[in-house]
Amino acid sequence: MAETMKGLKRTHRCGELTAANIGETVTVMGWVQKQRNKGGIIFVDLRDRAGILQVIFEEAECGAENFAKAEKLRSEFVAAITGRVERRAAAANENLATGEIEVRALQVRILSEAETPPFPIEADSRTKEELRLKYRYLDLRRPDLQKNLILRSKIATTIRTFLSEEGFLEIETPILNKSTPEGARDYLVPSRVHPGTFYALPQSPQIFKQLLMCSGYDRYFQVAKCFRDEDLRADRQPEFTQIDLEMSFVDVDDVIDATERMVAKVCEEAIGLEVALPLKRMTWDEAMNRFGSDKPDTRFGMELTDVSDVVKGCGFGVFTGALEAGGSVRGINVKGQAEMPRKKIDALVEFAKGYGAKGLAYLSVMPDGSCKSSFAKFMTEDELKALVEAMGGEPGDLLLFAADRLKLVWSVLGALRIEIARQLELIDDNKFNFLWVTEFPQFEWSEEEERYVAMHHPFTMPMEEDLALLETEPGRVRAKAYDIVLNGVELGGGSVRIYQSDVQERMFEALGFTKEKAYEQFGFLLDAFKYGVPPHAGLAIGFDRFVMLLVKADNIREVIAFPKVKDASCLMSDAPNLVDEKQLEELHLRITE
């Protein structure tokens, strides 16, 4: 039967005791990891968030009553134990932080009994994730998950301290907002008081943080909860946390400087990583041309090479056809893989097709210097030689080519270089390669809507030298936007904001907004801009992603306490779920088949 605390006070957490405590009488409380009864002596491993501690029960020391209680202890029972800290009689356990010591029990109270858990509570669990997420409250007891969440808390504290010392004010913005259809799908909340109308949960605090700059708060930040109704993947959740900030009277360099100093501080405090500043910068054009991605992983080479000029007059129709259609021919050099089995090459072709490619052309430079290729018969020896030379090919290399629309070629080869690097184990997991990607396109063409849409959002300032192109060549306009990238993952991004009303009107026109539509969606922000708005800029960092990368987790769910699964449901609480008819009536809603 469970006992009460009866005034008993914990003196230490289990993992905090060291050899310095030898001789002290202490009281520890936690969960039983395991109990081993060796006859006249019982060993209990007691666990809390700080670690595991070995406790020894001998009847002569603790008395018959306490020894009998110790015999009842089972896995996940909650116990309070008072005893004396001693040096371990046996050899120290180097796998435990408390491995030099043990506690000789004098008293035990069983505070809570437990059923046998559905899986072992241990680090590096091999239990299926679905079962772990169904019993997430048990999963969260595992030492590796606790370590992740403790570090997450420490990182949040470091960020708050850093930004406060830099003059930022932490200000909360509303969760119940107006829906703005630009961007991802909103999560909608029906209003009971205003029938037929809906709030939207924020995809970001964008408009409100800009209003705070209009209100003179100068530097704002928030550890902000955000929501997006979009398909999930390993580094995405329907509700997520971002480190959100905005600054007045600044330009690109000011935001980048503050952000990278904050990132460096976090890395040093959290994992002892020294980040060299300033971080490298790369324009969007350079990132796409070299890596086929606006979030390039620079921990390995295998960069893209444009061979369009080299093959433009060749006899291979796949190459020439793509070029005649206004496309591009580019390739990657997989060093030392000329003799990759055909089965593996075919698998890479199928992988490329998953990104929209019609196929892949390949050329193996054999050890004797000869070429083995899927298209050699369509090209002369000189043309093949020129192609190999342009690719930096050497005996033993495998050259892979994509030919299509430039955007598609980038996408295919960008994904392919990552997949090949993963298969060949070319990626050093101990490297942390940060960089900034700058000068993004202001717009991208939407085939679905047959108009230009904002690559970031409609309040992003174009590069001053490109303003003249807004009406005539919007596709060439570059934005004063910047993303911070870590190991091929977009960590966060931001931009300088438009603060002149005439530029904002031109921007809306380029996006196909009428003045009426712009005011319908963003009227309160545009009205605020009539009353004196400072130049301002900001950024948001995906907090969950940042922690995931620092702890080297494979999935964002490993750093979130209660995450959702791929269909945005919670296996533990069974959300989302049906509600009763009365609630629907109050909200003036009816469910249709």
N, C-alpha and C positions, 0 to 999 in steps of 0.2 A: 504493500500500500504506500502511495506517495506521501512524503512528509513535507512540512513547510520549512521555510527558512529559519523560523524561531529566533530571529535577531542575529543570525550568523552573517558575517560580512566577508566578502571575497577580498583577499589581500593582494593576489597577483593573478594575472592570466597565465595559463599553462605554459605557453611558449616563452614567457618573459623571464622565467627562473634560470639562473646560471650558477656556476661554481661559486660565485660571490655570495650566494644565499645559503651555502652549506652551514648547517647548525641552526638555522632559523626554523621556527614553527610557522607554517603558512596554511592558508585556506584557499583551495582552488576549486573551480566549478566548471562543469562542461559535460560533453557527451562521451559515453564509453565507446572507444573505437573497437576494442576487443578485451576479453577477459580470459585469462589462462589459469586454471586451477591445477597446481602441481602437488596437491595433497595438503601438506601443512602450510603451504604458502600460495597466495593468490597474486598474480600480476595483472594489473589493470592499466591499459593505455587510455588516458583521459585527453580529450581533444576540445579545444575551442578555437576561435579565429586566429589566435596567436601561434598555435602549434600543438604538438602532442607531448605529453609528459607521462613517464612511467611511474606508477604507484605500486607499492608492495604492501600486502596485508599479511601479518603474522598474528595468530591468535594471542600469543603471549604479549604482544605490543598493544593491539587494539581492543582486546577483550572478545568474549564469545559472541556478544550481540552484534558488534560491528563486523566481525568475521562472517557471521551468518548472513548479514546484509550483502557483504562483498560476494558471497557465493551466489546471490540472486542476480547480480549485475549481468546484463546482457548488452549486446550491441545497440547503441543509440539510447540507452537509458541515460537520464540526466542525473548527475550526482554532484554533491558537495563533499569535499574531502579535506579534512584537516590532518596535517602530519608534519614530520620533520624532514628537512632537506639534507640528503646525504650524498657522498660521492658513490657512484655505481660500484657495487661489489664486483660485477663482471667487467669485461672490457667495455670501453665507451662505444656508444653507437654513433658512428660518424655521419649517419644519414639523418640524424635528428639534431636540431639546434640545442635541445636539452639533453643530448646524448651522454654528457659527462655525469649527470646527476640522476637521482630518483627520489621520490618522497616515500618515507616510511609512514604508513597511515596510522593515525590514532583514533580517528572518528570518521564515519561516513553517513550521509543522509541521502536516501533515494528520493529525489525531488520529482521525478517523472519516469514512468515506465514506458516502454515502446514496443510496438509490434516489430516483427522482422521486416526490415525495409525491402522493397522490391528489387533493389540492386545495391551492391557494396558502395559505401561512402568512402571513396578513395580517389587519389589523384590519377590523372590519365585514364579515366574510366573508359572501358570498352563497351559499355552499355549503349544500345541504340538511342540516338538522340530523341526520338519520339517518346520513348519511355521516360527519359530524363526530364524532358520538358513537361510531361504530364504530372510528374512529381517534382516540379521545379524547386519547391521548398526543401526537398531532400538533396536535390542536385546542388543547390546553393551552399550546402554544408561541405562540399568537396574542397580540399585545401587549394587546388589550383584556381577554381572559380572565385573563392574568397580572396585569394591573392590578387586576381584581376580587378575585383570590385574595390578592394582596399586601395590599390594603385589608382584606380579611376577617381576615387575620392581625393586622394593626395594631389592628383593632377588638377582637379577642379579648384582646390585650395590654392595651388601654386599660381594658376591663371588669375584667380580673383585678386590675390595679393599683388601680382605683377601689374595688372591693369589699374588697380587702385593707386599704386605708387606712381603710375604714369599719368595720373590725373583723370582717369575714366570714372564715370559714375554708373553704378549698377541700377538700372531702371527697368521695371517689368512692363511689358506691353500686353494688350488684350489677347485673350484666347478666342473669344467669340467675335468674329470679324465679318465684314462684307465679302461676298464671293467676287473674285476677279478672275474671269475665265482664262486669261493669258497664263500659260505655264501648265503644270501638271494638274490632274483632277483634284478638286477640293473634297474634303470630308465635310458633309453638310449636317447642320443641326437644326431641326424644325423649331419654330417659335410657337409657344402656346399662346402668348399674349397678342401676337400679330399673326393671325391665321393666314396660312398660305405663303408665309415668308420664311427665310432660312438664314441662319448664321453659317459662316464657313470657319473651320479651324485653320489656323495660320500655316501656310507653307513656309513662311519666314516672316520676321517682323519688319520687312523692308520699308513699307510706307510709314509706319509709326516711328522707326528710327530716323527717317528723314525729317519727319515732323519735329522730332526732338531737336534736330539741328536748327530747324526754323525757330524753335523756342529758346535757343541760346544756351543749350546744355553743353555744347562744345565737344565733349568726348563721352560717348555712351557705350556701355557693354551690357550683355545679358547672357546667362547660360540658359538658352531659350529652347523650349519644347516646340517642335514643329511637326506638321502632319502632311503627308502626301498620299493620295489614293492611287498608287502605281504598283506595277508588278514588282515582286521582291526578288532579290538575289543575295549572294553571300554578304555583301557590304551595304545592304539597304533594308530599312524597316519602315512600316507605315507611320510610326511615330518615332521621332529621333531627336537628338539633342545637338544644338550647334552653339559654338562660341561666336556670338554676334557682336560686332562693334561698328561704330561710326565716328567720324572725326570731322570737325569744321576747320576751314581755312587751311586746307591741305591739298596736296596733289599725290600722284601715284607713289613717288618715292617715300613720302611720309608714312603712308599706310604699310608699305612693304617693310620699311625699317622697324616700325613698332611690332608688326606681326612676326617677323623672323627673330627678333630679340625675345619675344614671348615664347616662340617655339623652341629656341635654343635653351631658354631657362627651364622649360618643361622637360626637355630631353635630359638635361644635366641632373635635375632634381629627381626625376622619375626612374631613370635607368642608368645614370652615370655616363651618358653619351655626350661627348663634346662636339658640338656642331660648329663648323668653321663658317664665320660670317664675313662679308655678305654672301648670301646664297647665289648660286649661278642663275642667270636669266637667259631665256631663250624665247624668241618670238614664235607666235603660233605657226607662221609659215615654215620656220626652220624646224620646229617640232614635227610637223606633218611630213615635211620632205625627208627628214632624216629617220623618223621612227614610225610614221604612219599613224600617229596618235597625238592628241593634244594633252595627254597625260603620260609622257614617255617614261619607260623604265630604263634608266641609264646604267644599271648595274652590270650590263653586258653589252657587247657590240652588235654585230649583225644588222647594221643600219641599211636603210633602203638606198638603192642607186637608180637614178633615172637614166635609162638606156634608150629613150625614145629617138634621139638623134642618131644613135648607132645603128638602129634596126629599121629606120624609116624607108630605106630602099631595098630591104631584103625580100626574099621570096616566100616568107612564112606569112600566110594570110591572116592568122590570128593577130600577129603583131601589127601588120600594115592596116588591117581592117579597123582595129581599135584606134590607130592614129588618124586614119581618114575620117573617123566619126568624132574627132576632137578629143579623144581620150589620151591615155598615157601607157607606156610600157616601163615597168620598174621591177627590180629584183633584189633578192637578198642572197648573201654568200654564207652558206653553212660550212664553216671550215672543217676539213678532215672527214667529211661524210660522203665522199664520192661513191663509196661502195655500200651506201645505205640500201637494205633490201627493198625490192620493188613493192613488197607488201606494205612496208612502212611509208614509202613515197605515196602509194595509192591512198593510204589513210590520211596523209597530209592533204591530198587533193580533195578528199571528202570533207575534211575540216574546212578547207578554203571555200568549198561550195556552201557550207553552212553560213558563210558571211556574204553570200551573193555571187561568188565567182562562178564562171562557167567551167573553169578548170584551172590547172596550173601547168606551165611549161617548165621542164627541168633539163639541166645539162650537168653531167658529171665529168669533171676533169680527172681522168684516170691517172694513176701513179706514173705511167709512162708518158703522160702529156697528151694522150689522145682524148677525143671527146665522145662521150656516149650520151645521146640526147633523144628526147621525144620529138624533136623538130629538126635534127641535123640534116635530114635529106632535103629540106626546103631551103637550106642556106649553103653558100659556098664556104670553102675552107677559110678564106680570108675574112668572110663575114663572121664566122664562128670565132676565129682568132681575135678579131676586134671586139666582139662581145665579151669574151673571157677576159680580155685585157681591161675593158671598161669596168668590169665587175671586180677587178683585183683578184681574179681567179688564179689559183696555183694547183699543181698536181695534188690530188686528194680532196679537192673542194667540190661541194654540191651547190649548184646555182639554181634558184627557183624564181620563176617570173610570173607576174600577173599583168594582163593587158585588158583594159576596160576604161570606163569613166574614171577620172582621177580620184574622185571621192571614194569610189568602190575599191580601186587599187590600194589606196591608203588603208582602208578598213581591213582588206584581206591580208595584206602583208604585215600590217601592224599587229594583227591578232596572231598571224602565223609565226612571227619572230618570238612572240611570248610563248606560244605552244611548244615550239622547237626547243627553246631555252629551258623550258620546264622538263621536257622529255630527256634532254641531254644533261640535265643538272648543271646548267651554266650559271644559275643565279645564286649568288652568295647571300644567304639569309641573314648574315651578320652585318651586311652593309645597310646603311640608311642614307639613300641618295635623295636629297631635297633639291628642288629647283623651282623657279618661277617661270610660268609660260605667260607671255604678255602679248599685247596688240592683237587680240582676237578679232575676227570679223564682227562688225556691228550687227549684221543681218545674216540669216540663212533662208534659202528659198524653201517654202513648204509646198510640195507637190499636191498635198491633200487640199490645202486652202487656196492654192494658186496665188500666193502673195508672199512677200517677205515678212518674216517674223523676227523678233529680237532674239539674238543668240543668248543674251543674258536676260535683261528685262528692259522695258521701254524708257527707263530713267537713266540708262548708261550713256555717259558723255562720249561722243565720237572724238577721235584724234583731231586737234584743231586744224591741222593741215589737210584733213579729209572732209571738212564741213562742206566745201564747195561741191562735193560729189553726191550729197544726200539726195538731191532731186534727179540728177542725171545718171549716176552710176552707183546706186546703193550697194551693189555687190562688192564694190572695191573699198567701201568705207571700213576703216579699222576703229575698234573701240578702245577706250582707255580702261581696259579690263585686264585682270590678272588672276591667274590661278596658282596656288601653291600645290606642288605635286611631291609625293613621297613614294618611291619604289613603284612607280607606275599606277598609283592610286591618286585621284584628285582629293586632296586633303581639304581644300576650301577654295573660295574664290570671291572676288569682289570687283568693284569698279569705282571710278570717279563718277559722280552723279551730275546730270544736267541741272543747272540752277537758273539758267536764263530762259524766260518764258518763250522767246521767239525760237530758240533752238528746240525746246520741248515741243512746240507746235509743229515744227518741221519734221521732228522725229515721228510724231503721231501720224502725220500725213504720209511719210514714207512707209509706215506700217499699215496704211489703209484705214486709219481711224478718222472719222469725221470729228469736228470740234464737239458736236453734241455727244457722240459716243465716248470720247475721251472724258468729258465732264461727267457723264453718267457713271463711268467706272472709277475715275480718280479725282472727282470734283473737289473733294475736301483738301487733297494735297495741292492741286493746282490753285485753289483759292488761297491756301496758306502761302504759296509762293508770291502772291501779290503784295505781301507785307514785309518784304525784305528777307531774303534767304542767303545765307553764306555759301561760298563754295564748300562742298563737302564730299566725302568719299568714305567707303567702308569695305567690310569683308566679313565673311562667315566661314568658320572652320567646322567641319563635321567632327564633333567631339567623340562620338562612338567609334568612328573610323580611326581617328588619331590614336585612341587607346588600343584598339585592335591591332594596329600596326606596331605600336611600341611593345606590346606583350607577345607579338608574333603569333597571334591567333589566326586560325584559318577562316573564322566566321565571326561576324559582328555579334552574334547571339552569345558568344563567350565573354562579352564585356558588358552586357545589359542584364539587369537583374531578372526581369520578367518579359522576355521577348516574344514576338509573334513568329509563326512559321510562314512558309511560302505563300499560303492562301490568305495571309493576314489574320489568321485565327490564333487564339490562345488555347493550347491543349490542356492547360491546367484549369482555367476558369470557364472554359467553353464559350468564350466570347468570339464573335458576336452571337447573339441568341435572339429568340423571339420575345416579344413583350406582349402583355395582355391587352385585350380590346379597349379597356378603359383608358389606358395610356395613349393608345392610338387616337381615340375619340377626342381626348383633351388637346392633342396636337393637330386635330383636324386632318388626320391621315387615314387612308384606306389602302390595304395591301391588295394588289391585283394579281391574278394568276399570270 
